Amino acid sequence: MSPTEIRALVDHYIDAYNRQDVDDMLNGLHPRVEFKNISAGVVNASTNGIAELKALALQSLSLFSERHQRIESFEIEGGVAVVTIAFRAVVAADLPNGLKKGQVLNLSGRSEFEFRDGAISKITDIS
């Protein structure tokens, strides 16, 4: 895939994420897409395949009344898109982990996107 095609797939995914459009977010993903979220070195969510990722994405919609990812940097290293992300969200309800309704989160992290057959085949979110 060309760098332009890779960037277009990543931009589309993040744009759909920001619009909270789960179905559109899944466009451009490989049917066997793998997803992992790693926070402080611990894997706290992982999925295999579009159906599992869709279920997680739909579940996550209720966590935040607002959410937005902004790309701060974008590099391609050996076919892997490494993206530095600024994440802002507003918590929708009190959560068991201590976050409170209305609390604003401003986080930064990195997302790594891998590709196969012209689609995103692996997403690793690291914060």
PyMOL CGO cylinders between C-alpha atoms (Angstrom):
from pymol import cmd
from pymol.cgo import CYLINDER

trace = [
    CYLINDER, 0.00, 0.00, 0.00, 1.16, 3.51, -0.69, 0.3, 1, 1, 1, 1, 1, 1,
    CYLINDER, 1.16, 3.51, -0.69, 1.68, 6.03, 2.12, 0.3, 1, 1, 1, 1, 1, 1,
    CYLINDER, 1.68, 6.03, 2.12, -1.29, 7.99, 0.74, 0.3, 1, 1, 1, 1, 1, 1,
    CYLINDER, -1.29, 7.99, 0.74, -3.57, 4.93, 0.93, 0.3, 1, 1, 1, 1, 1, 1,
    CYLINDER, -3.57, 4.93, 0.93, -2.38, 4.14, 4.46, 0.3, 1, 1, 1, 1, 1, 1,
    CYLINDER, -2.38, 4.14, 4.46, -3.00, 7.71, 5.61, 0.3, 1, 1, 1, 1, 1, 1,
    CYLINDER, -3.00, 7.71, 5.61, -6.47, 7.74, 4.03, 0.3, 1, 1, 1, 1, 1, 1,
    CYLINDER, -6.47, 7.74, 4.03, -7.49, 4.55, 5.88, 0.3, 1, 1, 1, 1, 1, 1,
    CYLINDER, -7.49, 4.55, 5.88, -6.24, 5.86, 9.23, 0.3, 1, 1, 1, 1, 1, 1,
    CYLINDER, -6.24, 5.86, 9.23, -7.88, 9.28, 8.71, 0.3, 1, 1, 1, 1, 1, 1,
    CYLINDER, -7.88, 9.28, 8.71, -11.18, 7.60, 7.81, 0.3, 1, 1, 1, 1, 1, 1,
    CYLINDER, -11.18, 7.60, 7.81, -11.07, 5.38, 10.92, 0.3, 1, 1, 1, 1, 1, 1,
    CYLINDER, -11.07, 5.38, 10.92, -10.34, 8.30, 13.26, 0.3, 1, 1, 1, 1, 1, 1,
    CYLINDER, -10.34, 8.30, 13.26, -12.93, 10.55, 11.60, 0.3, 1, 1, 1, 1, 1, 1,
    CYLINDER, -12.93, 10.55, 11.60, -15.62, 7.87, 12.00, 0.3, 1, 1, 1, 1, 1, 1,
    CYLINDER, -15.62, 7.87, 12.00, -14.49, 7.31, 15.62, 0.3, 1, 1, 1, 1, 1, 1,
    CYLINDER, -14.49, 7.31, 15.62, -14.90, 11.03, 16.32, 0.3, 1, 1, 1, 1, 1, 1,
    CYLINDER, -14.90, 11.03, 16.32, -18.38, 11.02, 14.76, 0.3, 1, 1, 1, 1, 1, 1,
    CYLINDER, -18.38, 11.02, 14.76, -19.24, 7.96, 16.90, 0.3, 1, 1, 1, 1, 1, 1,
    CYLINDER, -19.24, 7.96, 16.90, -20.25, 6.15, 13.69, 0.3, 1, 1, 1, 1, 1, 1,
    CYLINDER, -20.25, 6.15, 13.69, -19.29, 2.57, 14.52, 0.3, 1, 1, 1, 1, 1, 1,
    CYLINDER, -19.29, 2.57, 14.52, -20.43, 1.09, 11.20, 0.3, 1, 1, 1, 1, 1, 1,
    CYLINDER, -20.43, 1.09, 11.20, -18.37, 3.60, 9.21, 0.3, 1, 1, 1, 1, 1, 1,
    CYLINDER, -18.37, 3.60, 9.21, -15.44, 3.09, 11.60, 0.3, 1, 1, 1, 1, 1, 1,
    CYLINDER, -15.44, 3.09, 11.60, -15.41, -0.58, 10.59, 0.3, 1, 1, 1, 1, 1, 1,
    CYLINDER, -15.41, -0.58, 10.59, -15.23, 0.25, 6.87, 0.3, 1, 1, 1, 1, 1, 1,
    CYLINDER, -15.23, 0.25, 6.87, -11.66, -0.20, 5.77, 0.3, 1, 1, 1, 1, 1, 1,
    CYLINDER, -11.66, -0.20, 5.77, -10.92, -2.84, 8.40, 0.3, 1, 1, 1, 1, 1, 1,
    CYLINDER, -10.92, -2.84, 8.40, -9.86, -6.38, 7.54, 0.3, 1, 1, 1, 1, 1, 1,
    CYLINDER, -9.86, -6.38, 7.54, -12.49, -9.01, 8.51, 0.3, 1, 1, 1, 1, 1, 1,
    CYLINDER, -12.49, -9.01, 8.51, -9.97, -10.56, 10.92, 0.3, 1, 1, 1, 1, 1, 1,
    CYLINDER, -9.97, -10.56, 10.92, -8.82, -7.24, 12.39, 0.3, 1, 1, 1, 1, 1, 1,
    CYLINDER, -8.82, -7.24, 12.39, -7.08, -7.49, 15.75, 0.3, 1, 1, 1, 1, 1, 1,
    CYLINDER, -7.08, -7.49, 15.75, -7.45, -4.74, 18.35, 0.3, 1, 1, 1, 1, 1, 1,
    CYLINDER, -7.45, -4.74, 18.35, -5.57, -4.18, 21.61, 0.3, 1, 1, 1, 1, 1, 1,
    CYLINDER, -5.57, -4.18, 21.61, -5.70, -1.36, 24.13, 0.3, 1, 1, 1, 1, 1, 1,
    CYLINDER, -5.70, -1.36, 24.13, -2.66, -1.14, 26.40, 0.3, 1, 1, 1, 1, 1, 1,
    CYLINDER, -2.66, -1.14, 26.40, -2.62, 1.25, 29.35, 0.3, 1, 1, 1, 1, 1, 1,
    CYLINDER, -2.62, 1.25, 29.35, 0.37, 1.55, 31.68, 0.3, 1, 1, 1, 1, 1, 1,
    CYLINDER, 0.37, 1.55, 31.68, 1.79, -1.62, 30.15, 0.3, 1, 1, 1, 1, 1, 1,
    CYLINDER, 1.79, -1.62, 30.15, -1.35, -3.69, 30.79, 0.3, 1, 1, 1, 1, 1, 1,
    CYLINDER, -1.35, -3.69, 30.79, -3.66, -5.00, 28.04, 0.3, 1, 1, 1, 1, 1, 1,
    CYLINDER, -3.66, -5.00, 28.04, -7.12, -3.93, 29.21, 0.3, 1, 1, 1, 1, 1, 1,
    CYLINDER, -7.12, -3.93, 29.21, -9.09, -4.73, 26.06, 0.3, 1, 1, 1, 1, 1, 1,
    CYLINDER, -9.09, -4.73, 26.06, -8.54, -6.94, 23.04, 0.3, 1, 1, 1, 1, 1, 1,
    CYLINDER, -8.54, -6.94, 23.04, -10.67, -8.24, 20.20, 0.3, 1, 1, 1, 1, 1, 1,
    CYLINDER, -10.67, -8.24, 20.20, -10.28, -10.54, 17.21, 0.3, 1, 1, 1, 1, 1, 1,
    CYLINDER, -10.28, -10.54, 17.21, -12.43, -9.94, 14.15, 0.3, 1, 1, 1, 1, 1, 1,
    CYLINDER, -12.43, -9.94, 14.15, -14.86, -7.23, 13.13, 0.3, 1, 1, 1, 1, 1, 1,
    CYLINDER, -14.86, -7.23, 13.13, -17.78, -8.60, 15.19, 0.3, 1, 1, 1, 1, 1, 1,
    CYLINDER, -17.78, -8.60, 15.19, -15.83, -8.41, 18.46, 0.3, 1, 1, 1, 1, 1, 1,
    CYLINDER, -15.83, -8.41, 18.46, -14.45, -4.96, 17.67, 0.3, 1, 1, 1, 1, 1, 1,
    CYLINDER, -14.45, -4.96, 17.67, -17.95, -3.72, 16.78, 0.3, 1, 1, 1, 1, 1, 1,
    CYLINDER, -17.95, -3.72, 16.78, -19.31, -5.02, 20.10, 0.3, 1, 1, 1, 1, 1, 1,
    CYLINDER, -19.31, -5.02, 20.10, -16.53, -3.26, 22.03, 0.3, 1, 1, 1, 1, 1, 1,
    CYLINDER, -16.53, -3.26, 22.03, -16.99, -0.03, 20.06, 0.3, 1, 1, 1, 1, 1, 1,
    CYLINDER, -16.99, -0.03, 20.06, -20.75, -0.01, 20.69, 0.3, 1, 1, 1, 1, 1, 1,
    CYLINDER, -20.75, -0.01, 20.69, -20.20, -0.68, 24.40, 0.3, 1, 1, 1, 1, 1, 1,
    CYLINDER, -20.20, -0.68, 24.40, -17.68, 2.18, 24.56, 0.3, 1, 1, 1, 1, 1, 1,
    CYLINDER, -17.68, 2.18, 24.56, -20.15, 4.70, 23.12, 0.3, 1, 1, 1, 1, 1, 1,
    CYLINDER, -20.15, 4.70, 23.12, -21.99, 4.89, 26.44, 0.3, 1, 1, 1, 1, 1, 1,
    CYLINDER, -21.99, 4.89, 26.44, -18.85, 5.75, 28.42, 0.3, 1, 1, 1, 1, 1, 1,
    CYLINDER, -18.85, 5.75, 28.42, -18.42, 9.27, 27.05, 0.3, 1, 1, 1, 1, 1, 1,
    CYLINDER, -18.42, 9.27, 27.05, -20.88, 12.04, 26.23, 0.3, 1, 1, 1, 1, 1, 1,
    CYLINDER, -20.88, 12.04, 26.23, -18.17, 13.56, 24.02, 0.3, 1, 1, 1, 1, 1, 1,
    CYLINDER, -18.17, 13.56, 24.02, -14.94, 12.15, 22.64, 0.3, 1, 1, 1, 1, 1, 1,
    CYLINDER, -14.94, 12.15, 22.64, -12.39, 13.26, 20.10, 0.3, 1, 1, 1, 1, 1, 1,
    CYLINDER, -12.39, 13.26, 20.10, -9.06, 11.98, 18.84, 0.3, 1, 1, 1, 1, 1, 1,
    CYLINDER, -9.06, 11.98, 18.84, -6.65, 14.38, 17.14, 0.3, 1, 1, 1, 1, 1, 1,
    CYLINDER, -6.65, 14.38, 17.14, -3.60, 13.24, 15.19, 0.3, 1, 1, 1, 1, 1, 1,
    CYLINDER, -3.60, 13.24, 15.19, -0.49, 15.02, 16.46, 0.3, 1, 1, 1, 1, 1, 1,
    CYLINDER, -0.49, 15.02, 16.46, 2.05, 13.09, 14.38, 0.3, 1, 1, 1, 1, 1, 1,
    CYLINDER, 2.05, 13.09, 14.38, 1.92, 10.42, 11.70, 0.3, 1, 1, 1, 1, 1, 1,
    CYLINDER, 1.92, 10.42, 11.70, 4.81, 8.24, 10.56, 0.3, 1, 1, 1, 1, 1, 1,
    CYLINDER, 4.81, 8.24, 10.56, 5.07, 5.02, 8.60, 0.3, 1, 1, 1, 1, 1, 1,
    CYLINDER, 5.07, 5.02, 8.60, 7.72, 2.64, 9.89, 0.3, 1, 1, 1, 1, 1, 1,
    CYLINDER, 7.72, 2.64, 9.89, 8.12, -0.63, 8.00, 0.3, 1, 1, 1, 1, 1, 1,
    CYLINDER, 8.12, -0.63, 8.00, 4.53, -0.58, 6.76, 0.3, 1, 1, 1, 1, 1, 1,
    CYLINDER, 4.53, -0.58, 6.76, 3.14, 0.24, 10.22, 0.3, 1, 1, 1, 1, 1, 1,
    CYLINDER, 3.14, 0.24, 10.22, 1.45, 3.61, 10.71, 0.3, 1, 1, 1, 1, 1, 1,
    CYLINDER, 1.45, 3.61, 10.71, 2.56, 5.03, 14.06, 0.3, 1, 1, 1, 1, 1, 1,
    CYLINDER, 2.56, 5.03, 14.06, 0.23, 7.83, 15.11, 0.3, 1, 1, 1, 1, 1, 1,
    CYLINDER, 0.23, 7.83, 15.11, 0.56, 10.08, 18.15, 0.3, 1, 1, 1, 1, 1, 1,
    CYLINDER, 0.56, 10.08, 18.15, -2.95, 10.89, 19.37, 0.3, 1, 1, 1, 1, 1, 1,
    CYLINDER, -2.95, 10.89, 19.37, -4.38, 13.58, 21.65, 0.3, 1, 1, 1, 1, 1, 1,
    CYLINDER, -4.38, 13.58, 21.65, -7.60, 12.26, 23.19, 0.3, 1, 1, 1, 1, 1, 1,
    CYLINDER, -7.60, 12.26, 23.19, -10.25, 14.39, 24.86, 0.3, 1, 1, 1, 1, 1, 1,
    CYLINDER, -10.25, 14.39, 24.86, -13.44, 12.99, 26.33, 0.3, 1, 1, 1, 1, 1, 1,
    CYLINDER, -13.44, 12.99, 26.33, -16.20, 13.82, 28.79, 0.3, 1, 1, 1, 1, 1, 1,
    CYLINDER, -16.20, 13.82, 28.79, -17.31, 10.97, 31.06, 0.3, 1, 1, 1, 1, 1, 1,
    CYLINDER, -17.31, 10.97, 31.06, -21.03, 10.23, 30.58, 0.3, 1, 1, 1, 1, 1, 1,
    CYLINDER, -21.03, 10.23, 30.58, -21.74, 8.60, 33.96, 0.3, 1, 1, 1, 1, 1, 1,
    CYLINDER, -21.74, 8.60, 33.96, -19.95, 7.67, 37.17, 0.3, 1, 1, 1, 1, 1, 1,
    CYLINDER, -19.95, 7.67, 37.17, -17.77, 4.65, 36.42, 0.3, 1, 1, 1, 1, 1, 1,
    CYLINDER, -17.77, 4.65, 36.42, -16.55, 1.83, 38.70, 0.3, 1, 1, 1, 1, 1, 1,
    CYLINDER, -16.55, 1.83, 38.70, -12.93, 2.95, 38.16, 0.3, 1, 1, 1, 1, 1, 1,
    CYLINDER, -12.93, 2.95, 38.16, -13.63, 6.24, 39.98, 0.3, 1, 1, 1, 1, 1, 1,
    CYLINDER, -13.63, 6.24, 39.98, -14.20, 8.52, 37.00, 0.3, 1, 1, 1, 1, 1, 1,
    CYLINDER, -14.20, 8.52, 37.00, -17.15, 10.85, 37.59, 0.3, 1, 1, 1, 1, 1, 1,
    CYLINDER, -17.15, 10.85, 37.59, -19.90, 12.04, 35.27, 0.3, 1, 1, 1, 1, 1, 1,
    CYLINDER, -19.90, 12.04, 35.27, -18.83, 15.27, 33.56, 0.3, 1, 1, 1, 1, 1, 1,
    CYLINDER, -18.83, 15.27, 33.56, -15.13, 14.70, 34.26, 0.3, 1, 1, 1, 1, 1, 1,
    CYLINDER, -15.13, 14.70, 34.26, -12.98, 15.81, 31.32, 0.3, 1, 1, 1, 1, 1, 1,
    CYLINDER, -12.98, 15.81, 31.32, -10.15, 13.55, 30.24, 0.3, 1, 1, 1, 1, 1, 1,
    CYLINDER, -10.15, 13.55, 30.24, -7.21, 14.87, 28.25, 0.3, 1, 1, 1, 1, 1, 1,
    CYLINDER, -7.21, 14.87, 28.25, -4.80, 12.09, 27.40, 0.3, 1, 1, 1, 1, 1, 1,
    CYLINDER, -4.80, 12.09, 27.40, -2.07, 11.45, 24.89, 0.3, 1, 1, 1, 1, 1, 1,
    CYLINDER, -2.07, 11.45, 24.89, -1.04, 8.15, 23.47, 0.3, 1, 1, 1, 1, 1, 1,
    CYLINDER, -1.04, 8.15, 23.47, 0.05, 6.26, 20.42, 0.3, 1, 1, 1, 1, 1, 1,
    CYLINDER, 0.05, 6.26, 20.42, -1.88, 4.11, 18.00, 0.3, 1, 1, 1, 1, 1, 1,
    CYLINDER, -1.88, 4.11, 18.00, -0.20, 1.64, 15.69, 0.3, 1, 1, 1, 1, 1, 1,
    CYLINDER, -0.20, 1.64, 15.69, -2.01, 0.47, 12.57, 0.3, 1, 1, 1, 1, 1, 1,
    CYLINDER, -2.01, 0.47, 12.57, -0.96, -2.55, 10.52, 0.3, 1, 1, 1, 1, 1, 1,
    CYLINDER, -0.96, -2.55, 10.52, -2.33, -3.46, 7.10, 0.3, 1, 1, 1, 1, 1, 1,
    CYLINDER, -2.33, -3.46, 7.10, -3.19, -6.52, 5.00, 0.3, 1, 1, 1, 1, 1, 1,
    CYLINDER, -3.19, -6.52, 5.00, -5.08, -6.88, 1.72, 0.3, 1, 1, 1, 1, 1, 1,
    CYLINDER, -5.08, -6.88, 1.72, -5.62, -3.11, 1.45, 0.3, 1, 1, 1, 1, 1, 1,
    CYLINDER, -5.62, -3.11, 1.45, -7.27, -2.84, 4.86, 0.3, 1, 1, 1, 1, 1, 1,
    CYLINDER, -7.27, -2.84, 4.86, -6.37, -2.15, 8.48, 0.3, 1, 1, 1, 1, 1, 1,
    CYLINDER, -6.37, -2.15, 8.48, -5.58, -5.55, 9.99, 0.3, 1, 1, 1, 1, 1, 1,
    CYLINDER, -5.58, -5.55, 9.99, -4.33, -4.61, 13.46, 0.3, 1, 1, 1, 1, 1, 1,
    CYLINDER, -4.33, -4.61, 13.46, -4.83, -1.63, 15.78, 0.3, 1, 1, 1, 1, 1, 1,
    CYLINDER, -4.83, -1.63, 15.78, -2.84, -1.23, 18.97, 0.3, 1, 1, 1, 1, 1, 1,
    CYLINDER, -2.84, -1.23, 18.97, -3.72, 1.73, 21.21, 0.3, 1, 1, 1, 1, 1, 1,
    CYLINDER, -3.72, 1.73, 21.21, -1.03, 2.52, 23.79, 0.3, 1, 1, 1, 1, 1, 1,
    CYLINDER, -1.03, 2.52, 23.79, -1.32, 5.05, 26.61, 0.3, 1, 1, 1, 1, 1, 1,
]
cmd.load_cgo(trace, "trace")
